[in-house]
Amino acid sequence: MLRGGGLGDLLFAVPAMAALRGAYPDAEIVLLGTELHRQLFAGRPSPVTEVRPLPPYPNVHEPAGQPFDESEQQAWFDALKPVDLAVQLHGGGRNSNPFLRKLEPRYLVGARTPDAAEADRWLPFRYYQHEVLRALEVVGLAGARPVELEPSITVTDADRAAAAAALEGLPEPLVVVHPGAGDPRRRWPAERFAEIAAKLAANGRGVVVIGAPDERQLVERVAAMAGPPVRPLTSLSMSALVGVLDRCSAFAGNDSGPRHLAAAVGAPTVSVYWMGNVVNAGPLGRSRHRVLISWMSHCPVCGVDCTREDLPRCEHDDSFVATVSVEDVLGELEELLAGR
């Protein structure tokens, strides 16, 4: 099964993995993913047998600073053969279908754009489709019926122990704030996250601001604007991150990998979304997951229509979600915390 990308990309594919495991309980299911994916599944129950990190490969997996080596790529493919079924969950197939064909699978299933090589069974790729449902539709081509509709990740005692030191001394209930997102246009303004963090802390809640190491500057800026006792956390292991999210009574963030992981471990979430991303990646329910939607349809700088996937991306990174108010986000958080 091929699913590269970030944390959110992986989580969208988890229900499809569970469906495959349900249909083929004795199969060896190998996820062709990233080192981050391997870290998440290490030491915890999951539908996959193992994770094989992808080699550097043009237009499929391009880690910064790592060269493409054809002999290393071929050795990686050869080590995986034979393959009975290849499942392509990595976009429209233009690059990923030929990649999987190098494994010489007996069958290949996946989505495809009109210019992509065909799979043995395929469905048309349309950008505006929920990623979880697209993946479930793909594995349905291989006879796998859904067993869950939203991603779920098992929390272990090791996760809880890893989180304990990072959260020591913080009061309950705990609120986790994540101000980052891979696409800067999906980021709610940092000062607004700081405002809600400060207000929650002033009311006696424990508040942490989380982020990956490359988000450290943003995380520390939000925590500094909020002021003590809001705590920044940017050096968590994957296990500690899972444990922190498991401990929280509410999560506040953008459409991002940590938001999807929070939901997968069972945390209630309040999320700021651009309208198009709600279609592709929004939570399906609203009892535990609240969504504040920005209905901005054009770039706030140049005015290009940002709803059309057939147009090239403009050069601007200004937020598409700044129309969402602090009062609306804080109101949803307070409602979730009151009902916890």
Sine and cosine of phi, psi and omega as CSV:
sin_phi,cos_phi,sin_psi,cos_psi,sin_omega,cos_omega
0.00,0.00,0.81,-0.59,-0.01,-1.00
-0.98,-0.22,0.86,-0.51,0.12,-0.99
-0.44,-0.90,1.00,-0.06,0.05,-1.00
-1.00,0.06,-0.36,-0.93,0.05,-1.00
1.00,-0.03,-0.36,-0.93,-0.09,-1.00
-1.00,-0.01,-0.23,-0.97,-0.05,-1.00
-0.90,0.43,-0.71,0.71,0.03,-1.00
-0.88,0.47,-0.65,0.76,0.02,-1.00
-0.85,0.53,-0.67,0.74,0.03,-1.00
-0.90,0.44,-0.74,0.68,-0.09,-1.00
-0.89,0.46,-0.56,0.83,0.05,-1.00
-0.87,0.49,-0.44,0.90,-0.04,-1.00
-1.00,-0.01,-0.14,0.99,-0.08,-1.00
-0.88,0.47,-0.70,0.71,0.06,-1.00
-0.86,0.50,-0.55,0.83,0.06,-1.00
-0.92,0.38,-0.62,0.78,0.07,-1.00
-0.89,0.47,-0.68,0.73,0.02,-1.00
-0.89,0.45,-0.60,0.80,0.04,-1.00
-0.91,0.42,-0.68,0.74,0.05,-1.00
-0.89,0.46,-0.67,0.74,0.02,-1.00
-0.89,0.45,-0.63,0.78,0.04,-1.00
-0.91,0.42,-0.60,0.80,-0.01,-1.00
-0.98,0.20,-0.54,0.84,-0.07,-1.00
-0.77,-0.64,0.96,0.28,-0.14,-0.99
-0.89,0.46,-0.42,0.91,-0.05,-1.00
-0.98,-0.18,0.06,1.00,-0.07,-1.00
-0.97,0.23,0.45,-0.89,0.19,-0.98
-1.00,0.03,0.93,-0.36,-0.04,-1.00
-0.96,-0.28,0.91,-0.41,-0.06,-1.00
-0.94,-0.34,0.83,-0.56,0.08,-1.00
-1.00,0.01,0.84,-0.54,0.12,-0.99
-1.00,-0.05,0.99,-0.16,-0.15,-0.99
-0.66,-0.76,-0.71,-0.70,-0.08,-1.00
-0.80,-0.61,0.14,-0.99,0.05,-1.00
-0.88,0.47,-0.59,0.81,0.06,-1.00
-0.87,0.50,-0.66,0.75,0.03,-1.00
-0.90,0.43,-0.64,0.77,0.02,-1.00
-0.89,0.45,-0.65,0.76,0.01,-1.00
-0.89,0.46,-0.64,0.77,-0.01,-1.00
-0.90,0.43,-0.70,0.72,-0.08,-1.00
-0.99,0.11,-0.21,0.98,-0.05,-1.00
-0.90,0.44,0.80,-0.60,0.10,-1.00
0.97,0.26,0.24,0.97,0.03,-1.00
-0.69,-0.72,0.48,-0.88,0.06,-1.00
-0.88,0.47,0.65,-0.76,0.04,-1.00
-0.39,-0.92,0.22,-0.97,0.00,-1.00
-0.96,0.30,-0.24,0.97,-0.10,-0.99
-0.99,-0.13,0.48,-0.88,0.05,-1.00
-0.97,0.24,-0.67,0.74,0.02,-1.00
-0.35,-0.94,0.25,-0.97,0.09,-1.00
-0.91,-0.42,0.82,-0.58,0.09,-1.00
-0.96,-0.29,0.95,-0.32,0.05,-1.00
-0.86,0.51,0.67,-0.75,-0.04,-1.00
-0.94,0.35,0.53,-0.85,0.13,-0.99
-0.98,0.18,0.36,-0.93,0.15,-0.99
-0.84,0.54,0.81,-0.58,-0.08,-1.00
-0.50,-0.87,0.76,-0.65,-0.09,-1.00
-0.83,0.56,0.77,-0.64,0.11,-0.99
0.92,0.40,0.12,0.99,0.09,-1.00
-0.87,-0.49,-0.78,0.62,0.03,-1.00
-0.57,-0.82,0.93,-0.36,-0.11,-0.99
-0.79,-0.61,0.95,0.32,0.04,-1.00
-0.91,0.41,0.65,-0.76,-0.07,-1.00
-0.87,0.49,0.73,-0.68,0.11,-0.99
0.99,0.13,-0.02,1.00,-0.01,-1.00
-0.96,-0.27,0.82,-0.57,-0.05,-1.00
-0.97,0.24,0.34,-0.94,0.10,-1.00
-1.00,0.03,0.84,-0.55,-0.01,-1.00
-0.83,-0.55,0.94,-0.34,-0.10,-0.99
-0.90,0.45,-0.58,0.82,-0.01,-1.00
-0.93,0.36,-0.62,0.78,0.06,-1.00
-0.92,0.39,-0.63,0.78,0.05,-1.00
-0.87,0.48,-0.73,0.69,-0.05,-1.00
-0.90,0.44,-0.63,0.78,0.04,-1.00
-0.89,0.45,-0.60,0.80,0.03,-1.00
-0.91,0.42,-0.71,0.70,0.04,-1.00
-0.89,0.46,-0.71,0.71,-0.06,-1.00
-0.89,0.46,-0.56,0.83,-0.03,-1.00
-0.93,0.36,-0.34,0.94,-0.02,-1.00
-1.00,-0.03,-0.32,0.95,-0.07,-1.00
-0.96,0.30,0.50,-0.87,0.02,1.00
-0.99,0.10,0.42,-0.91,-0.01,-1.00
-0.82,-0.57,0.82,-0.57,0.03,-1.00
-0.99,0.15,-0.71,0.70,-0.09,-1.00
-0.70,-0.71,0.81,-0.59,0.11,-0.99
-0.95,-0.32,0.79,-0.62,-0.04,-1.00
-0.91,-0.41,0.88,-0.47,-0.08,-1.00
-0.99,-0.17,0.96,-0.27,0.04,-1.00
-0.91,-0.41,0.42,0.91,-0.16,-0.99
-0.91,-0.41,0.88,0.47,0.09,-1.00
1.00,0.03,-0.48,-0.88,-0.15,-0.99
-1.00,-0.01,0.08,1.00,0.16,-0.99
1.00,0.02,-0.08,1.00,-0.05,-1.00
-0.85,0.52,-0.68,0.73,0.02,-1.00
-0.96,-0.27,-0.52,0.85,-0.11,-0.99
-0.98,0.20,-0.51,0.86,0.04,-1.00
-0.91,0.42,-0.74,0.67,0.08,-1.00
-0.88,0.47,-0.56,0.83,0.05,-1.00
-0.86,0.51,-0.75,0.66,-0.04,-1.00
-0.94,0.34,-0.48,0.88,0.04,-1.00
-0.88,0.47,-0.42,0.91,0.02,-1.00
-0.92,0.40,-0.28,0.96,0.07,-1.00
-0.99,0.12,-0.12,0.99,0.00,-1.00
0.81,0.58,0.78,0.63,-0.03,-1.00
-0.95,0.31,0.45,-0.90,0.09,-1.00
-0.92,0.39,-0.60,0.80,0.02,-1.00
-0.66,-0.75,0.58,-0.82,0.07,-1.00
-0.77,-0.64,0.80,-0.60,0.06,-1.00
-0.83,-0.55,0.52,-0.85,0.02,-1.00
0.14,-0.99,-0.01,-1.00,0.10,-0.99
-1.00,-0.04,0.42,-0.91,0.02,-1.00
-0.53,-0.85,0.60,-0.80,0.18,-0.98
-0.99,0.11,0.25,-0.97,-0.05,-1.00
-0.86,0.52,-0.44,0.90,-0.04,-1.00
-0.99,-0.11,0.12,0.99,-0.03,-1.00
-1.00,-0.05,0.45,-0.89,0.09,-1.00
-0.90,0.44,0.59,-0.81,-0.04,-1.00
-0.95,0.31,0.48,-0.88,0.21,-0.98
-0.99,-0.15,0.10,-0.99,0.04,-1.00
-0.92,0.40,-0.63,0.77,0.18,-0.98
-0.72,-0.69,0.71,-0.71,-0.09,-1.00
-0.51,-0.86,0.33,-0.94,0.12,-0.99
-0.81,-0.59,0.45,-0.89,-0.03,-1.00
-0.93,0.36,0.73,-0.69,0.04,-1.00
-0.99,0.13,0.84,-0.54,0.12,-0.99
-0.82,-0.57,0.78,-0.62,-0.14,-0.99
-0.84,0.54,-0.75,0.67,-0.06,-1.00
-1.00,0.10,0.99,0.17,0.14,-0.99
-0.56,-0.83,0.63,-0.78,0.00,-1.00
-0.88,0.48,0.74,-0.67,-0.11,-0.99
-0.88,0.47,-0.62,0.79,0.02,-1.00
-0.89,0.45,-0.71,0.71,-0.05,-1.00
-0.94,0.33,-0.54,0.84,0.09,-1.00
-0.89,0.46,-0.72,0.69,-0.01,-1.00
-0.90,0.44,-0.64,0.77,0.05,-1.00
-0.91,0.42,-0.59,0.81,0.03,-1.00
-0.92,0.40,-0.62,0.79,0.02,-1.00
-0.90,0.44,-0.76,0.65,-0.03,-1.00
-0.94,0.35,-0.36,0.93,0.13,-0.99
-0.88,0.48,-0.48,0.88,0.07,-1.00
-0.90,0.43,-0.34,0.94,0.03,-1.00
-0.97,-0.25,0.28,0.96,0.09,-1.00
1.00,0.10,0.27,0.96,-0.04,-1.00
-0.99,-0.15,0.89,-0.45,0.01,-1.00
-1.00,0.04,0.55,-0.84,0.00,-1.00
-0.88,0.47,0.63,-0.78,0.15,-0.99
-0.88,-0.47,-0.25,0.97,0.13,-0.99
-0.48,-0.88,0.49,-0.87,-0.04,-1.00
-0.97,-0.24,-0.26,0.97,0.05,-1.00
-0.76,-0.65,0.50,-0.86,-0.06,-1.00
-0.89,0.46,0.58,-0.82,0.11,-0.99
-0.68,-0.73,0.67,-0.74,0.01,-1.00
-0.82,-0.57,0.76,-0.65,0.02,-1.00
-0.96,0.27,0.76,-0.65,0.06,-1.00
-1.00,-0.09,0.73,-0.68,-0.05,-1.00
-0.96,-0.29,0.25,-0.97,0.09,-1.00
-0.88,0.48,-0.56,0.83,0.03,-1.00
-0.90,0.44,-0.61,0.80,0.05,-1.00
-0.89,0.46,-0.72,0.69,-0.04,-1.00
-0.91,0.42,-0.62,0.78,0.03,-1.00
-0.92,0.38,-0.63,0.78,0.00,-1.00
-0.91,0.41,-0.50,0.86,-0.01,-1.00
-0.99,0.15,-0.38,0.93,-0.16,-0.99
-0.86,0.51,-0.70,0.72,-0.03,-1.00
-0.91,0.41,-0.64,0.77,-0.03,-1.00
-0.92,0.40,-0.47,0.88,-0.08,-1.00
-0.97,-0.23,0.06,1.00,-0.07,-1.00
-0.84,0.55,0.75,-0.66,0.07,-1.00
1.00,0.02,-0.14,0.99,0.00,-1.00
-0.99,0.12,0.64,-0.77,0.03,-1.00
-0.97,0.26,0.27,-0.96,0.12,-0.99
-0.96,-0.26,0.48,-0.88,-0.01,1.00
-0.96,0.27,0.43,-0.90,-0.03,-1.00
-0.99,-0.16,0.72,-0.69,0.11,-0.99
-0.90,-0.45,0.78,-0.63,0.04,-1.00
-0.97,-0.24,0.77,-0.64,0.00,-1.00
-0.90,-0.43,0.76,-0.64,0.08,-1.00
-0.81,-0.59,0.96,-0.29,-0.07,-1.00
-1.00,0.04,-0.01,1.00,-0.09,-1.00
-1.00,-0.06,0.13,-0.99,0.12,-0.99
-0.17,-0.99,0.53,-0.85,-0.03,-1.00
-0.86,0.51,-0.64,0.77,0.03,-1.00
-0.99,-0.15,0.88,-0.47,-0.04,-1.00
-0.86,0.51,-0.36,0.93,0.01,-1.00
-0.94,0.33,-0.29,0.96,0.03,-1.00
-1.00,-0.01,0.04,1.00,-0.10,-1.00
-1.00,-0.04,0.83,-0.55,0.17,-0.99
-0.93,0.37,0.56,-0.83,-0.06,-1.00
-0.82,0.57,0.67,-0.75,-0.08,-1.00
-0.86,0.50,-0.61,0.79,-0.04,-1.00
-0.92,0.40,-0.41,0.91,0.04,-1.00
-0.97,0.23,-0.62,0.78,0.13,-0.99
-0.88,0.48,-0.65,0.76,0.03,-1.00
-0.88,0.47,-0.62,0.78,-0.02,-1.00
-0.91,0.42,-0.71,0.71,0.00,-1.00
-0.94,0.34,-0.57,0.82,0.04,-1.00
-0.89,0.46,-0.69,0.72,-0.01,-1.00
-0.90,0.43,-0.66,0.75,-0.02,-1.00
-0.93,0.37,-0.64,0.77,0.03,-1.00
-0.91,0.41,-0.68,0.73,0.01,-1.00
-0.91,0.42,-0.61,0.79,0.01,-1.00
-0.90,0.44,-0.42,0.91,0.03,-1.00
-1.00,-0.04,0.24,0.97,0.11,-0.99
1.00,-0.01,0.11,0.99,0.03,-1.00
-0.99,0.11,0.54,-0.84,0.18,-0.98
-0.98,0.20,0.72,-0.69,-0.06,-1.00
-0.74,-0.68,0.79,-0.62,0.14,-0.99
-0.84,-0.54,0.54,-0.84,0.09,-1.00
-0.93,-0.36,0.86,-0.51,-0.10,-1.00
-0.94,-0.35,0.32,-0.95,0.08,-1.00
0.00,-1.00,0.31,-0.95,0.07,-1.00
-0.95,0.31,0.26,-0.96,0.02,-1.00
-0.80,0.60,-0.59,0.81,0.00,-1.00
-0.98,0.22,-0.06,1.00,0.09,-1.00
-0.97,-0.24,0.20,0.98,-0.12,-0.99
-0.84,0.54,-0.70,0.72,-0.04,-1.00
-0.88,0.48,-0.68,0.73,0.02,-1.00
-0.91,0.42,-0.72,0.69,-0.02,-1.00
-0.88,0.48,-0.73,0.68,-0.02,-1.00
-0.92,0.39,-0.54,0.84,0.06,-1.00
-0.91,0.42,-0.71,0.70,0.01,-1.00
-0.89,0.45,-0.72,0.70,0.00,-1.00
-0.89,0.45,-0.62,0.78,0.01,-1.00
-0.92,0.38,-0.64,0.77,0.04,-1.00
-0.92,0.39,-0.59,0.81,0.03,-1.00
-0.95,0.31,-0.59,0.80,0.00,-1.00
1.00,0.07,0.25,-0.97,0.05,-1.00
-0.87,0.49,0.54,-0.84,0.18,0.98
-0.99,-0.11,0.34,0.94,0.03,-1.00
-0.88,0.47,0.74,-0.67,-0.16,-0.99
-0.92,-0.39,0.82,-0.57,0.09,-1.00
-0.99,0.11,0.63,-0.78,0.03,-1.00
-0.70,-0.71,0.93,-0.37,-0.02,-1.00
-0.78,-0.63,0.06,1.00,-0.04,-1.00
-0.85,-0.53,0.50,0.87,-0.01,-1.00
-0.96,0.29,0.66,-0.76,0.21,-0.98
-0.94,0.35,0.21,-0.98,0.04,-1.00
-0.88,0.48,-0.65,0.76,0.01,-1.00
-0.90,0.44,-0.68,0.73,0.01,-1.00
-0.92,0.40,-0.61,0.79,0.04,-1.00
-0.87,0.49,-0.71,0.71,0.05,-1.00
-0.86,0.50,-0.68,0.73,0.00,-1.00
-0.91,0.42,-0.64,0.77,0.05,-1.00
-0.89,0.45,-0.71,0.71,-0.01,-1.00
-0.91,0.41,-0.56,0.83,0.06,-1.00
-0.91,0.42,-0.55,0.84,-0.04,-1.00
-0.98,0.21,-0.36,0.93,-0.18,-0.98
-0.98,0.21,0.55,-0.83,0.07,-1.00
-1.00,0.02,-0.30,0.96,0.09,-1.00
-0.32,-0.95,0.57,-0.82,0.04,-1.00
-0.88,-0.47,0.68,-0.73,0.07,-1.00
-0.81,-0.58,0.80,-0.61,-0.02,-1.00
-0.13,-0.99,-0.14,-0.99,0.06,-1.00
-1.00,-0.02,-0.05,-1.00,0.16,-0.99
-0.95,0.30,0.98,-0.17,-0.13,-0.99
-0.47,-0.88,0.20,-0.98,0.03,-1.00
-0.84,0.54,-0.74,0.67,0.04,-1.00
-0.87,0.49,-0.55,0.84,0.07,-1.00
-0.89,0.45,-0.68,0.73,-0.01,-1.00
-0.94,0.34,-0.56,0.83,0.06,-1.00
-0.94,0.35,-0.64,0.77,0.05,-1.00
-0.84,0.55,-0.74,0.68,0.01,-1.00
-0.90,0.45,-0.61,0.79,-0.05,-1.00
-0.93,0.37,-0.45,0.89,0.04,-1.00
-1.00,-0.04,-0.01,1.00,0.11,-0.99
0.97,-0.23,0.16,0.99,-0.01,-1.00
-0.99,0.15,0.65,-0.76,0.14,-0.99
-0.92,0.39,0.59,-0.81,-0.07,-1.00
-0.74,-0.67,0.53,-0.85,0.19,-0.98
-0.84,-0.54,0.86,-0.51,-0.16,-0.99
-0.77,-0.63,0.59,-0.81,0.08,-1.00
-0.99,-0.17,0.84,-0.55,-0.10,-1.00
-0.79,-0.61,0.60,-0.80,0.32,-0.95
-0.98,0.22,0.54,-0.84,-0.17,-0.98
-0.85,0.53,-0.64,0.77,-0.01,-1.00
-0.91,0.41,-0.56,0.83,0.00,-1.00
-0.96,0.29,-0.38,0.93,0.10,-0.99
-0.89,0.45,-0.63,0.78,0.02,-1.00
-0.88,0.47,-0.70,0.71,-0.11,-0.99
-0.99,0.10,-0.50,0.87,-0.23,-0.97
-0.58,-0.81,0.22,0.98,-0.02,-1.00
-0.97,0.23,0.48,-0.88,0.09,-1.00
-0.90,0.44,0.51,-0.86,-0.08,-1.00
-0.99,0.14,-0.47,0.88,-0.02,-1.00
-0.95,-0.30,0.20,-0.98,-0.01,-1.00
-0.80,-0.60,-0.01,1.00,0.01,-1.00
-0.95,0.32,-0.64,0.77,-0.01,-1.00
-0.94,-0.35,-0.22,0.97,-0.08,-1.00
-0.79,-0.62,0.92,-0.40,-0.05,-1.00
-0.97,-0.23,0.66,-0.75,-0.06,-1.00
-0.83,-0.56,0.83,-0.55,0.12,-0.99
-0.97,-0.23,0.87,-0.50,-0.21,-0.98
-0.95,-0.31,0.75,-0.66,0.20,-0.98
-1.00,-0.06,0.77,-0.63,-0.06,-1.00
-0.98,-0.18,0.41,0.91,0.00,-1.00
-0.92,0.39,0.82,-0.57,-0.05,-1.00
-0.95,-0.31,-0.16,0.99,-0.02,-1.00
-0.74,-0.68,0.53,-0.85,0.05,-1.00
-0.82,0.57,0.77,-0.64,-0.03,-1.00
-0.93,0.37,-0.17,0.98,-0.02,-1.00
-0.98,-0.18,-0.82,0.57,-0.11,-0.99
-0.97,-0.26,-0.21,0.98,0.06,-1.00
0.99,0.14,0.11,0.99,0.01,-1.00
-0.91,0.41,0.56,-0.83,0.02,-1.00
-0.93,0.36,0.92,-0.38,-0.06,-1.00
-1.00,-0.04,0.10,1.00,0.05,-1.00
-1.00,-0.01,-0.20,0.98,-0.10,-0.99
-0.99,-0.13,0.93,-0.37,-0.02,-1.00
-0.96,0.29,-0.20,0.98,0.01,-1.00
-0.99,0.13,-0.17,0.98,0.04,-1.00
-1.00,-0.06,0.55,-0.84,0.05,-1.00
-0.92,0.40,0.50,-0.87,0.03,-1.00
-0.92,0.40,0.73,-0.69,0.06,-1.00
-0.96,0.30,0.16,-0.99,-0.12,-0.99
-0.99,0.12,-0.04,1.00,-0.15,-0.99
-1.00,-0.05,0.59,-0.81,-0.01,-1.00
-0.92,-0.40,0.28,0.96,0.00,-1.00
-0.91,0.42,0.52,-0.85,-0.09,-1.00
-0.88,0.48,0.70,-0.72,0.13,-0.99
-1.00,-0.01,-0.10,0.99,-0.14,-0.99
-0.88,-0.47,0.26,0.97,-0.04,-1.00
-0.95,0.32,-0.15,0.99,0.02,-1.00
-0.96,0.26,-0.26,0.97,-0.01,-1.00
-0.97,0.23,0.71,-0.71,-0.10,-1.00
-1.00,-0.02,0.42,-0.91,0.10,-0.99
-0.88,0.48,-0.66,0.75,-0.04,-1.00
-0.87,0.50,-0.64,0.77,-0.01,-1.00
-0.93,0.36,-0.69,0.73,0.01,-1.00
-0.91,0.42,-0.73,0.69,-0.02,-1.00
-0.90,0.44,-0.61,0.80,0.02,-1.00
-0.89,0.46,-0.67,0.74,0.03,-1.00
-0.93,0.38,-0.62,0.78,0.04,-1.00
-0.89,0.46,-0.71,0.70,-0.01,-1.00
-0.89,0.45,-0.59,0.80,0.01,-1.00
-0.92,0.39,-0.67,0.74,0.04,-1.00
-0.91,0.42,-0.67,0.74,-0.02,-1.00
-0.92,0.38,-0.57,0.82,0.02,-1.00
-0.93,0.38,-0.49,0.87,-0.05,-1.00
-0.99,-0.16,0.18,0.98,-0.12,-0.99
-0.93,0.36,0.00,0.00,0.00,0.00
